[in-house]
Amino acid sequence: MSDANSSERPLPLRQVEDGTWEVEDSPGNWMKCETRSDARTISSAPVLLEKSYDVMLPDQKIAAELEATADILERYNIGWGSRFFRHRAEIMRR
């Protein structure tokens, strides 16, 4: 999902001793995720968001990725992020 020209980077993620995955959503704050897939989606959210800003025309594929990310953010009670990603998905469909 990352582009060589992208200034955004995925959020750090790690697997802890008990096998669960975590994403560092702010410095020193690790958020526990249910699955590796969820962790990767949340980690990649900043890159996807930047990608959505780089596209000038409607893009159904990016809109679907934004919507899927919104679903995961909502599952982890990140309501503001979920709403924002849904809004970007709407814009990408216009």
Number of C-alpha atoms within 10 A of each C-alpha: 8 14 10 5 6 11 10 16 15 18 18 17 21 16 14 10 7 6 10 14 21 24 23 18 14 10 7 7 10 15 15 18 19 11 13 17 12 20 25 19 21 27 20 20 24 16 19 23 19 15 16 22 10 10 11 8 11 15 15 14 12 19 22 16 19 24 21 17 24 27 19 19 21 15 12 16 11 13 14 12 17 22 16 15 25 21 15 19 26 16 14 21 14 10
